[in-house]
Amino acid sequence: MKRLIATFTIAFSVLLSCTDGILRGREEKSIDQKTYLVVVDDNGGGCGPIYVDGAIWNYAINEKGEIDAGEHTITCGGTIGFSIKKGTIFYFDYWGP
């Protein structure tokens, strides 16, 4: 049992070290220093329109839309919070827990 726990702990640590620390997607620097959101996935497509900060997101899946840096919420079958750094393009792609 101790061996199993140790193996799991090591595997989990390796997995965490391989990520960039961003749970809901990925980010890259914006060439023009503006801040953008790209919704990559529509949560399976069955939830109707996507809302960002309570307003309909008027951009298509994979289309870049300018947004303020900071904390935001996205709603499509559930509401999730996420953060975008100034001068980046944030690619939102994970609706999971």
Order of alpha helices (4+ residues) and beta strands (2+ residues): alpha-beta-beta-beta-beta-beta-beta-beta-beta
